[in-house]
Amino acid sequence: MKKLLALIFTIAMAGLLLSACGGSDDPAPAAGGDAVAQANELTVWSWDPAFNMFAMDVAAEIFARSNPGFVLNNVEMPWDDIDRLITTIGISGEYHLLPDIMLIQDQAIEVNVLMFPNLFTDLTGSGINFAEFAPGKTDFSVVGGRNFAVPFDNGVTITAYRVDLLAEAGLTVDDFTDITWDQAIALGRQVLEVTGMPLFSTYGVGASFMDVMVKSAGTSLFDANGQPNFVNNPAFREAVDRFIEMVDAGVMLLPGDWSDYIGTLAAHDVVGTLAGCWILGTIQDVGPEGVWAVTNIPRLNIPGGTNYSSWGGSSWVVSSNANVDLAVRFLNYTFAGSTELFDIILPAAGALSTWAPAAASTIYQEPQPFFGGQTVFADIIGFAQNIPDFVGGIHHYTAMDQIDIALGNIINLGMSIEDALAEAETAVRFEMGH
Amino acid sequence: MYVFLSIAAALSLFPLVWTLISATNSNADILRGTMLPGTHLVQNFIRLTELTDIGRAFWNSTRNAVVATFISIVICSLAGYGFEIYHSKAKDRLMSILLLSMMIPFAAVMIPLFQLTANMNLLNTTIGFMLPTLSTAFLIMLFRQNTRSFPLEMIEAARIDGLNELSIFLRIYVPTMKSTYAAAITITFMATWNVFLWPRIIMISPDSITMPLLISNLMAGYVADFGVIMLAVTIATLPPILLFFFLQRYFAEGMTGTIK
């Protein structure tokens, strides 16, 4: 018996060893350079099969109709992993491992262009008409006057409210349209008193919320020299003051991480939410149908304050290892040239475009029964055109981390706002190497 | 004492129980905080197979972990045996240098390792996956320390009986040290099964995906389905748990260097 078991074990191990040593599963599938040999093939890295990858598959089908034999290798890779690989490949110089096209978070474009100048292909003058995209979106991908990405999903910030709950407080969604944050907080108190429910919830401690509020006034967390500008920044100070006021008043719920935030929507613990318009998919998941309405966001009560902002989304970059001609033709034909593409992915995945011609489509103009017949998508496209220009910053994520810490210190430890912001600014400068 | 241990055991087991329960619930139920088993196990499994190639990921993880564990155990046990049985001052110094390598975080060697693996055309391969784990200072140290309890008289007796050095290792040392081997197998298998960072940067092809990468992919969407994710986590947890249950009798003895 023992000999039989030993024999089985030996055969199994030999089989596994042979299979392990028998060559690679796919020696270099990610390398766009290899695609040059296969002139009609592109490899793409992106995440979320239900959203980004779905959109890419639809784009490939549309492109293949006029380019017979076109093949798209749609590789799933979470953003954190794309980010890690970009850094690894950038530092090691192994650019031949890059795919033809990658999806990249808007806030990460500038920092990677500056850190690794040979990573992406400059798309300026490639024939893609960037003027047709919303300026609030292309601001992320223009570095030094050069365009490095084709914008994809719309990061327009919206507020969505439960109109049935607002009605209990004698309010309508119109009361929340084109208002200031002071007015929003007053209305939030009114709703809280009647329904016992906070107006909003958000994830983390609110850094993303701060970022959106500051951008809505066309300003930034960084000054024109790229230095953190927390302490002497009226827009940021106003945003922090209003945010803390909301938390103190019980108008803003801070449940924890992303899934906890989604949980507040699923459990119907809040009257509304403020987020990028991609939140519409979640809202439609949690329901109920017919009681949600969408409007613009409150504005900061300072000169230049507007009711429009961008939460950020993602864009397509062409790598330096790409079959550039094919990749540019593909993107130009689809994400920068096909209303059919956006007509398919909008109802199927809730993917809104920042490409202006897409907004002319009849699908965008259709009333949405889930939102009580509101033409939600046309409204959001309208918001997108009003987002003020803003200055980005290559240390965006560093700033976000430190702002979360500062807000945590203010809310949980009772630290003064002045001290917390000064500490955060110093910490960001330190991390930037100053 | 039993009350305290019971509370500690309940706290330790809670995440696992919650994972199992969540695997049977819908995403909406989980977000509502349901703590009772649901009826969505089959739906979650169907969705999981629709969204991912879990069969391939499971096979890749199994193959990578088994092969890496087997080779690693062979190399490290030979090294640990050699360092102790044939020890000299020079070898002791070499062992000290090896132990120092435990202090270097993986992130510090990741980029050069990536360059090396890419230049050797070993990306997306099991060999590339396991190269950094084949010889670890910890395992060599484990075998070396436990070999100190091994009675040298047995080796001398075997030599007198005419056994060569390899036969002594295979026919006397290995069977005697089975507890140490069990501990080493458990540790190495769990480490290679769960490893994330290294395969994430070298297993670029979808055909090379492993279970931790698959779970990471599932969590990357704008709308996460936690029922599906928890089912994937449950499936990914089973092999290490089964291995541990199978070898747990020897595990504690192996870790403490007991020889029977």
Interface residues (C-beta under 8 A of the other chain):
Chain A: M13 L16 L17 S19 A20 C21 G23 S24 D25 D26 P27 A28 P29 A30 W47 D48 P49 A50 F51 V75 E76 M77 P78 W79 D80 D81 R84 L85 T88 I91 S92 G93 E94 L97 S259 I262 G263 A266 A267 W278 G281 T282 D285 V286
Chain B: N27 A28 L31 R32 G33 L51 N60 R63 N64 V66 V67 F70 M110 I111 P112 F114 Q115 A118 N121 L122 L123 N124 T125 T126 I127 G128 M130 L197 R200 I201 I204 S205 P206 D207 S208 S216 N217 M219 A220 G221 Y222 V223 A224 F226
